[in-house]
Amino acid sequence: MNEKYCDEGVASEKLTDELDDLCSKFTYDAVILGDEAAFDYAIENRDKYFPDISLIYE
């Protein structure tokens, strides 16, 4: 999530749009989460975007 240049709501909306597109084209074995906002988003949206995918928080 890009909270450095926009607020959490806008960043969440942009990420949702990107994931809708990416998940329709690709599959993933794992997701690396780089900050707390990304971790929170992944947990909240785990069933939709990350079912049975390992989440790795740095």
KOLDODO-336006 format. One record per atom (N, C-alpha, C, O, CB): residue number from 1; residue in three letters; x, y, z. Coordinates in pm, 1 decimal. Each point is the difference from the previous one (the first is absolute). Glycine has a CB too. Example, Ala and Ser with C-alpha at 12.3 -4.5 7.8 and 13.67 -1.06 7.14 Angstrom:
# KOLDODO-336006
r n->1 res->Ala X->1319.0 Y->-569.0 Z->780.0 .
r n->1 res->Ala X->-89.0 Y->119.0 Z->0.0 .
r n->1 res->Ala X->90.0 Y->120.0 Z->0.0 .
r n->1 res->Ala X->103.6 Y->-1.9 Z->66.5 .
r n->1 res->Ala X->-292.8 Y->-115.4 Z->58.1 .
r n->2 res->Ser X->154.2 Y->222.3 Z->-196.6 .
r n->2 res->Ser X->82.0 Y->119.0 Z->6.0 .
r n->2 res->Ser X->-77.0 Y->109.0 Z->73.0 .
r n->2 res->Ser X->50.9 Y->110.8 Z->16.9 .
r n->2 res->Ser X->67.5 Y->-173.6 Z->-231.4 .
# end
This chain:
# KOLDODO-336006
r n->1 res->Met X->83.9 Y->-117.6 Z->0.0 .
r n->1 res->Met X->-83.9 Y->117.6 Z->0.0 .
r n->1 res->Met X->88.1 Y->123.5 Z->0.0 .
r n->1 res->Met X->106.4 Y->1.8 Z->61.8 .
r n->1 res->Met X->-289.8 Y->-125.2 Z->59.0 .
r n->2 res->Asn X->139.4 Y->223.9 Z->-188.9 .
r n->2 res->Asn X->77.9 Y->122.2 Z->-10.3 .
r n->2 res->Asn X->-60.1 Y->108.6 Z->88.4 .
r n->2 res->Asn X->-72.3 Y->87.3 Z->-47.9 .
r n->2 res->Asn X->139.7 Y->-148.6 Z->-186.2 .
r n->3 res->Glu X->-37.0 Y->55.0 Z->363.1 .
r n->3 res->Glu X->-50.2 Y->102.1 Z->91.7 .
r n->3 res->Glu X->93.6 Y->119.4 Z->10.1 .
r n->3 res->Glu X->-31.4 Y->98.0 Z->67.4 .
r n->3 res->Glu X->-83.5 Y->-277.0 Z->59.9 .
r n->4 res->Lys X->227.8 Y->171.6 Z->-192.8 .
r n->4 res->Lys X->94.5 Y->110.6 Z->6.7 .
r n->4 res->Lys X->-52.4 Y->122.2 Z->-76.0 .
r n->4 res->Lys X->24.2 Y->113.8 Z->40.3 .
r n->4 res->Lys X->163.9 Y->-279.0 Z->-20.5 .
r n->5 res->Tyr X->-260.0 Y->140.9 Z->-129.7 .
r n->5 res->Tyr X->-44.4 Y->110.2 Z->-85.0 .
r n->5 res->Tyr X->-151.0 Y->21.2 Z->-2.0 .
r n->5 res->Tyr X->-47.9 Y->96.1 Z->-60.2 .
r n->5 res->Tyr X->246.1 Y->-140.4 Z->-76.4 .
r n->6 res->Cys X->-274.5 Y->-45.0 Z->202.2 .
r n->6 res->Cys X->-144.7 Y->18.9 Z->8.2 .
r n->6 res->Cys X->-51.5 Y->-64.8 Z->128.4 .
r n->6 res->Cys X->68.1 Y->-83.4 Z->59.6 .
r n->6 res->Cys X->-88.2 Y->88.2 Z->-313.2 .
r n->7 res->Asp X->-99.3 Y->33.7 Z->295.5 .
r n->7 res->Asp X->-50.7 Y->-52.6 Z->126.7 .
r n->7 res->Asp X->-40.3 Y->-147.8 Z->-13.8 .
r n->7 res->Asp X->-7.6 Y->-53.2 Z->-110.7 .
r n->7 res->Asp X->-72.5 Y->284.8 Z->172.7 .
r n->8 res->Glu X->55.0 Y->-295.4 Z->50.3 .
r n->8 res->Glu X->-26.0 Y->-144.9 Z->2.7 .
r n->8 res->Glu X->-120.8 Y->-39.5 Z->-84.0 .
r n->8 res->Glu X->2.9 Y->-103.3 Z->-66.9 .
r n->8 res->Glu X->96.9 Y->96.4 Z->293.9 .
r n->9 res->Gly X->-205.6 Y->87.0 Z->-224.7 .
r n->9 res->Gly X->-119.6 Y->-32.1 Z->-77.7 .
r n->9 res->Gly X->26.2 Y->-3.3 Z->-148.8 .
r n->9 res->Gly X->-42.8 Y->-92.4 Z->-69.2 .
r n->9 res->Gly X->-91.9 Y->194.9 Z->247.2 .
r n->10 res->Val X->205.2 Y->-1.8 Z->-227.7 .
r n->10 res->Val X->33.0 Y->7.0 Z->-142.6 .
r n->10 res->Val X->96.0 Y->-113.0 Z->-36.4 .
r n->10 res->Val X->-15.9 Y->-64.1 Z->-103.9 .
r n->10 res->Val X->-17.8 Y->314.7 Z->104.7 .
r n->11 res->Ala X->133.1 Y->-274.9 Z->84.3 .
r n->11 res->Ala X->96.4 Y->-106.8 Z->-25.5 .
r n->11 res->Ala X->-69.8 Y->-135.8 Z->-4.1 .
r n->11 res->Ala X->32.2 Y->-84.4 Z->-83.6 .
r n->11 res->Ala X->147.8 Y->220.2 Z->195.1 .
r n->12 res->Ser X->-274.8 Y->-156.2 Z->-21.9 .
r n->12 res->Ser X->-75.1 Y->-125.7 Z->3.6 .
r n->12 res->Ser X->-82.9 Y->-18.6 Z->-126.6 .
r n->12 res->Ser X->-3.7 Y->-109.6 Z->-56.0 .
r n->12 res->Ser X->-4.3 Y->124.1 Z->305.7 .
r n->13 res->Glu X->-57.6 Y->90.1 Z->-294.7 .
r n->13 res->Glu X->-79.2 Y->-7.0 Z->-122.8 .
r n->13 res->Glu X->87.3 Y->-32.1 Z->-121.2 .
r n->13 res->Glu X->-36.3 Y->-83.7 Z->-82.7 .
r n->13 res->Glu X->-125.1 Y->247.5 Z->181.2 .
r n->14 res->Lys X->275.9 Y->-97.6 Z->-108.7 .
r n->14 res->Lys X->91.0 Y->-25.7 Z->-112.1 .
r n->14 res->Lys X->51.4 Y->-143.5 Z->2.6 .
r n->14 res->Lys X->6.6 Y->-66.0 Z->-103.7 .
r n->14 res->Lys X->60.2 Y->307.4 Z->104.4 .
r n->15 res->Leu X->-30.8 Y->-289.1 Z->117.3 .
r n->15 res->Leu X->49.5 Y->-136.5 Z->12.2 .
r n->15 res->Leu X->-108.2 Y->-101.4 Z->-35.0 .
r n->15 res->Leu X->27.8 Y->-101.1 Z->-64.5 .
r n->15 res->Leu X->132.0 Y->177.4 Z->240.7 .
r n->16 res->Thr X->-281.9 Y->-49.6 Z->-134.2 .
r n->16 res->Thr X->-111.4 Y->-89.1 Z->-33.7 .
r n->16 res->Thr X->-17.7 Y->-9.1 Z->-150.8 .
r n->16 res->Thr X->-17.4 Y->-109.6 Z->-53.3 .
r n->16 res->Thr X->-95.1 Y->167.3 Z->269.7 .
r n->17 res->Asp X->116.7 Y->54.2 Z->-285.4 .
r n->17 res->Asp X->-11.8 Y->1.2 Z->-146.2 .
r n->17 res->Asp X->113.9 Y->-78.5 Z->-64.4 .
r n->17 res->Asp X->-22.7 Y->-78.5 Z->-92.0 .
r n->17 res->Asp X->-92.3 Y->301.5 Z->103.6 .
r n->18 res->Glu X->236.7 Y->-201.9 Z->36.3 .
r n->18 res->Glu X->116.2 Y->-70.3 Z->-55.2 .
r n->18 res->Glu X->-10.2 Y->-150.7 Z->24.9 .
r n->18 res->Glu X->28.4 Y->-79.7 Z->-89.4 .
r n->18 res->Glu X->112.1 Y->285.5 Z->125.9 .
r n->19 res->Leu X->-180.6 Y->-244.8 Z->84.1 .
r n->19 res->Leu X->-10.1 Y->-142.8 Z->31.0 .
r n->19 res->Leu X->-112.0 Y->-67.7 Z->-78.2 .
r n->19 res->Leu X->14.1 Y->-115.5 Z->-40.3 .
r n->19 res->Leu X->75.3 Y->163.5 Z->267.7 .
r n->20 res->Asp X->-200.0 Y->21.9 Z->-249.5 .
r n->20 res->Asp X->-106.5 Y->-56.3 Z->-83.2 .
r n->20 res->Asp X->54.5 Y->-35.4 Z->-137.8 .
r n->20 res->Asp X->-30.1 Y->-106.6 Z->-53.7 .
r n->20 res->Asp X->-142.5 Y->241.2 Z->178.9 .
r n->21 res->Asp X->251.7 Y->-46.4 Z->-181.5 .
r n->21 res->Asp X->59.3 Y->-22.8 Z->-131.4 .
r n->21 res->Asp X->106.3 Y->-109.8 Z->4.9 .
r n->21 res->Asp X->-3.1 Y->-92.6 Z->-81.1 .
r n->21 res->Asp X->-42.3 Y->331.9 Z->22.8 .
r n->22 res->Leu X->138.5 Y->-229.8 Z->151.8 .
r n->22 res->Leu X->109.9 Y->-96.8 Z->7.4 .
r n->22 res->Leu X->-48.1 Y->-141.3 Z->31.5 .
r n->22 res->Leu X->48.6 Y->-96.3 Z->-59.3 .
r n->22 res->Leu X->99.6 Y->281.3 Z->132.6 .
r n->23 res->Cys X->-241.9 Y->-198.4 Z->18.1 .
r n->23 res->Cys X->-47.1 Y->-132.9 Z->39.2 .
r n->23 res->Cys X->-80.0 Y->-67.7 Z->-110.5 .
r n->23 res->Cys X->-16.1 Y->-122.1 Z->0.5 .
r n->23 res->Cys X->11.6 Y->199.5 Z->235.3 .
r n->24 res->Ser X->-45.4 Y->0.8 Z->-329.8 .
r n->24 res->Ser X->-70.2 Y->-60.0 Z->-113.4 .
r n->24 res->Ser X->97.9 Y->-54.4 Z->-104.1 .
r n->24 res->Ser X->-39.1 Y->-78.1 Z->-86.7 .
r n->24 res->Ser X->-152.1 Y->235.2 Z->126.2 .
r n->25 res->Lys X->318.8 Y->-116.1 Z->-31.3 .
r n->25 res->Lys X->100.2 Y->-40.4 Z->-98.6 .
r n->25 res->Lys X->105.4 Y->-95.6 Z->54.3 .
r n->25 res->Lys X->54.0 Y->-81.8 Z->-74.6 .
r n->25 res->Lys X->-91.8 Y->298.5 Z->-34.0 .
r n->26 res->Phe X->67.5 Y->-207.0 Z->238.6 .
r n->26 res->Phe X->112.1 Y->-73.9 Z->57.3 .
r n->26 res->Phe X->-42.2 Y->-72.5 Z->126.9 .
r n->26 res->Phe X->-100.8 Y->33.2 Z->62.3 .
r n->26 res->Phe X->259.8 Y->133.5 Z->-159.7 .
r n->27 res->Thr X->-78.5 Y->-267.6 Z->134.3 .
r n->27 res->Thr X->-15.7 Y->-64.7 Z->130.0 .
r n->27 res->Thr X->130.8 Y->19.0 Z->76.7 .
r n->27 res->Thr X->106.2 Y->18.6 Z->-59.4 .
r n->27 res->Thr X->-273.4 Y->-190.8 Z->-32.6 .
r n->28 res->Tyr X->157.6 Y->167.2 Z->222.5 .
r n->28 res->Tyr X->115.7 Y->26.5 Z->85.2 .
r n->28 res->Tyr X->16.7 Y->-110.8 Z->102.8 .
r n->28 res->Tyr X->-97.5 Y->-57.9 Z->47.9 .
r n->28 res->Tyr X->66.5 Y->304.6 Z->-80.7 .
r n->29 res->Asp X->156.9 Y->-275.3 Z->66.0 .
r n->29 res->Asp X->31.1 Y->-98.8 Z->102.9 .
r n->29 res->Asp X->17.1 Y->65.5 Z->136.2 .
r n->29 res->Asp X->-22.8 Y->-63.2 Z->103.1 .
r n->29 res->Asp X->131.8 Y->-79.4 Z->-276.3 .
r n->30 res->Ala X->-69.1 Y->268.5 Z->173.6 .
r n->30 res->Ala X->22.3 Y->73.2 Z->124.9 .
r n->30 res->Ala X->-10.9 Y->149.1 Z->-28.1 .
r n->30 res->Ala X->14.1 Y->45.5 Z->-113.5 .
r n->30 res->Ala X->135.8 Y->-229.5 Z->203.9 .
r n->31 res->Val X->-175.3 Y->258.8 Z->16.8 .
r n->31 res->Val X->-7.2 Y->145.6 Z->-8.8 .
r n->31 res->Val X->89.3 Y->56.4 Z->110.1 .
r n->31 res->Val X->-10.4 Y->-40.0 Z->116.0 .
r n->31 res->Val X->-227.7 Y->35.8 Z->-212.5 .
r n->32 res->Ile X->325.9 Y->97.2 Z->59.5 .
r n->32 res->Ile X->86.6 Y->65.6 Z->97.3 .
r n->32 res->Ile X->-61.3 Y->135.7 Z->33.2 .
r n->32 res->Ile X->-27.0 Y->81.1 Z->-88.5 .
r n->32 res->Ile X->234.9 Y->-201.2 Z->0.7 .
r n->33 res->Leu X->-229.2 Y->142.6 Z->216.6 .
r n->33 res->Leu X->-63.3 Y->122.8 Z->48.2 .
r n->33 res->Leu X->107.5 Y->87.0 Z->64.3 .
r n->33 res->Leu X->68.4 Y->-43.5 Z->92.6 .
r n->33 res->Leu X->-291.4 Y->-74.6 Z->-55.2 .
r n->34 res->Gly X->237.5 Y->239.7 Z->-86.2 .
r n->34 res->Gly X->110.8 Y->84.2 Z->41.2 .
r n->34 res->Gly X->-27.5 Y->97.8 Z->112.6 .
r n->34 res->Gly X->93.6 Y->59.1 Z->53.9 .
r n->34 res->Gly X->-20.2 Y->-82.6 Z->-280.7 .
r n->35 res->Asp X->-199.4 Y->42.0 Z->263.9 .
r n->35 res->Asp X->-28.5 Y->92.8 Z->109.6 .
r n->35 res->Asp X->-130.6 Y->-38.6 Z->68.2 .
r n->35 res->Asp X->-71.0 Y->-90.1 Z->-44.6 .
r n->35 res->Asp X->194.5 Y->274.4 Z->-75.3 .
r n->36 res->Glu X->-153.4 Y->-115.1 Z->227.8 .
r n->36 res->Glu X->-117.3 Y->-32.9 Z->79.8 .
r n->36 res->Glu X->-130.7 Y->20.4 Z->-76.8 .
r n->36 res->Glu X->-94.3 Y->-77.5 Z->16.5 .
r n->36 res->Glu X->223.9 Y->140.8 Z->186.1 .
r n->37 res->Ala X->-135.6 Y->39.2 Z->-285.3 .
r n->37 res->Ala X->-121.8 Y->25.1 Z->-78.4 .
r n->37 res->Ala X->-24.5 Y->-115.0 Z->-97.9 .
r n->37 res->Ala X->-113.9 Y->-43.5 Z->-17.2 .
r n->37 res->Ala X->149.4 Y->293.2 Z->38.3 .
r n->38 res->Ala X->69.6 Y->-298.6 Z->-84.6 .
r n->38 res->Ala X->-13.6 Y->-113.0 Z->-92.0 .
r n->38 res->Ala X->-42.4 Y->-125.5 Z->74.6 .
r n->38 res->Ala X->-82.4 Y->-77.1 Z->-49.3 .
r n->38 res->Ala X->256.4 Y->177.6 Z->-99.8 .
r n->39 res->Phe X->-118.4 Y->-121.2 Z->267.0 .
r n->39 res->Phe X->-37.6 Y->-114.2 Z->82.6 .
r n->39 res->Phe X->-148.7 Y->6.6 Z->36.7 .
r n->39 res->Phe X->-72.3 Y->-98.7 Z->-14.2 .
r n->39 res->Phe X->307.6 Y->87.2 Z->105.0 .
r n->40 res->Asp X->-280.0 Y->127.1 Z->-43.9 .
r n->40 res->Asp X->-140.3 Y->17.9 Z->37.3 .
r n->40 res->Asp X->-92.3 Y->-24.6 Z->-119.7 .
r n->40 res->Asp X->-103.2 Y->-65.8 Z->13.1 .
r n->40 res->Asp X->172.9 Y->231.8 Z->162.9 .
r n->41 res->Tyr X->-32.0 Y->-112.8 Z->-292.0 .
r n->41 res->Tyr X->-79.4 Y->-17.8 Z->-121.4 .
r n->41 res->Tyr X->-8.0 Y->-148.2 Z->-36.5 .
r n->41 res->Tyr X->-107.3 Y->-50.6 Z->-33.1 .
r n->41 res->Tyr X->175.5 Y->280.2 Z->-47.3 .
r n->42 res->Ala X->44.9 Y->-298.3 Z->86.4 .
r n->42 res->Ala X->3.7 Y->-141.7 Z->-36.3 .
r n->42 res->Ala X->-86.9 Y->-83.1 Z->93.3 .
r n->42 res->Ala X->-70.9 Y->-90.0 Z->-45.1 .
r n->42 res->Ala X->301.5 Y->121.2 Z->-45.7 .
r n->43 res->Ile X->-225.7 Y->-2.3 Z->218.6 .
r n->43 res->Ile X->-82.0 Y->-74.8 Z->95.3 .
r n->43 res->Ile X->-148.5 Y->27.6 Z->-23.7 .
r n->43 res->Ile X->-81.3 Y->-92.4 Z->3.6 .
r n->43 res->Ile X->268.5 Y->101.3 Z->165.0 .
r n->44 res->Glu X->-222.6 Y->115.3 Z->-192.4 .
r n->44 res->Glu X->-140.2 Y->36.5 Z->-23.7 .
r n->44 res->Glu X->-54.7 Y->-60.6 Z->-129.7 .
r n->44 res->Glu X->-118.8 Y->-30.8 Z->-9.6 .
r n->44 res->Glu X->159.5 Y->243.2 Z->134.7 .
r n->45 res->Asn X->47.0 Y->-229.0 Z->-224.4 .
r n->45 res->Asn X->-43.2 Y->-47.6 Z->-132.0 .
r n->45 res->Asn X->54.7 Y->-138.7 Z->-33.9 .
r n->45 res->Asn X->5.4 Y->-38.3 Z->-116.9 .
r n->45 res->Asn X->-16.9 Y->275.5 Z->44.0 .
r n->46 res->Arg X->51.3 Y->-311.1 Z->174.3 .
r n->46 res->Arg X->62.8 Y->-130.2 Z->-21.8 .
r n->46 res->Arg X->-90.5 Y->-96.0 Z->-77.4 .
r n->46 res->Arg X->46.4 Y->-66.6 Z->-92.6 .
r n->46 res->Arg X->82.3 Y->100.8 Z->303.1 .
r n->47 res->Asp X->-254.8 Y->-42.4 Z->-174.7 .
r n->47 res->Asp X->-90.4 Y->-93.7 Z->-67.4 .
r n->47 res->Asp X->-19.9 Y->34.0 Z->-147.6 .
r n->47 res->Asp X->-15.6 Y->-89.5 Z->-82.9 .
r n->47 res->Asp X->-98.9 Y->53.7 Z->300.8 .
r n->48 res->Lys X->114.9 Y->163.0 Z->-250.0 .
r n->48 res->Lys X->-23.1 Y->42.3 Z->-138.3 .
r n->48 res->Lys X->124.3 Y->-15.1 Z->-87.7 .
r n->48 res->Lys X->-9.2 Y->-52.6 Z->-110.9 .
r n->48 res->Lys X->-161.7 Y->212.0 Z->196.0 .
r n->49 res->Tyr X->286.7 Y->-114.3 Z->-37.3 .
r n->49 res->Tyr X->119.6 Y->4.5 Z->-82.9 .
r n->49 res->Tyr X->107.3 Y->-103.9 Z->34.6 .
r n->49 res->Tyr X->77.2 Y->-39.0 Z->-87.6 .
r n->49 res->Tyr X->-125.3 Y->277.6 Z->62.5 .
r n->50 res->Phe X->54.5 Y->-283.4 Z->148.6 .
r n->50 res->Phe X->113.1 Y->-81.7 Z->42.9 .
r n->50 res->Phe X->-38.5 Y->-132.0 Z->66.5 .
r n->50 res->Phe X->65.1 Y->-40.4 Z->96.3 .
r n->50 res->Phe X->57.2 Y->250.9 Z->-69.1 .
r n->51 res->Pro X->-225.7 Y->-278.5 Z->-75.5 .
r n->51 res->Pro X->-34.9 Y->-127.7 Z->64.4 .
r n->51 res->Pro X->108.8 Y->-103.4 Z->-25.7 .
r n->51 res->Pro X->47.2 Y->-14.6 Z->-112.8 .
r n->51 res->Pro X->-292.6 Y->65.7 Z->87.0 .
r n->52 res->Asp X->283.8 Y->-120.3 Z->127.4 .
r n->52 res->Asp X->101.0 Y->-107.0 Z->-11.2 .
r n->52 res->Asp X->134.0 Y->48.3 Z->-54.4 .
r n->52 res->Asp X->75.4 Y->-78.6 Z->-57.5 .
r n->52 res->Asp X->-261.6 Y->-80.0 Z->22.9 .
r n->53 res->Ile X->216.3 Y->285.9 Z->51.9 .
r n->53 res->Ile X->127.9 Y->57.2 Z->-42.6 .
r n->53 res->Ile X->75.0 Y->45.5 Z->124.7 .
r n->53 res->Ile X->-57.4 Y->64.1 Z->88.0 .
r n->53 res->Ile X->-38.3 Y->9.9 Z->-313.2 .
r n->54 res->Ser X->223.5 Y->-107.5 Z->232.1 .
r n->54 res->Ser X->82.0 Y->42.6 Z->113.3 .
r n->54 res->Ser X->17.8 Y->150.8 Z->-1.7 .
r n->54 res->Ser X->29.6 Y->59.4 Z->-103.7 .
r n->54 res->Ser X->89.6 Y->-280.1 Z->103.0 .
r n->55 res->Leu X->-137.8 Y->281.9 Z->117.0 .
r n->55 res->Leu X->24.5 Y->143.1 Z->15.9 .
r n->55 res->Leu X->125.9 Y->16.1 Z->82.6 .
r n->55 res->Leu X->10.3 Y->-55.7 Z->109.3 .
r n->55 res->Leu X->-257.7 Y->112.4 Z->-124.9 .
r n->56 res->Ile X->342.7 Y->18.8 Z->-35.3 .
r n->56 res->Ile X->128.0 Y->19.9 Z->67.3 .
r n->56 res->Ile X->12.2 Y->148.3 Z->33.7 .
r n->56 res->Ile X->1.2 Y->85.4 Z->-88.7 .
r n->56 res->Ile X->107.0 Y->-282.3 Z->-34.2 .
r n->57 res->Tyr X->-99.3 Y->225.5 Z->251.5 .
r n->57 res->Tyr X->8.9 Y->139.2 Z->46.7 .
r n->57 res->Tyr X->143.2 Y->29.5 Z->41.3 .
r n->57 res->Tyr X->57.8 Y->-69.7 Z->83.3 .
r n->57 res->Tyr X->-298.7 Y->66.5 Z->-5.8 .
r n->58 res->Glu X->297.0 Y->107.4 Z->-136.9 .
r n->58 res->Glu X->137.8 Y->39.8 Z->30.5 .
r n->58 res->Glu X->1.2 Y->96.5 Z->116.5 .
r n->58 res->Glu X->106.6 Y->45.5 Z->41.4 .
r n->58 res->Glu X->-40.0 Y->-78.2 Z->-280.7 .
# end
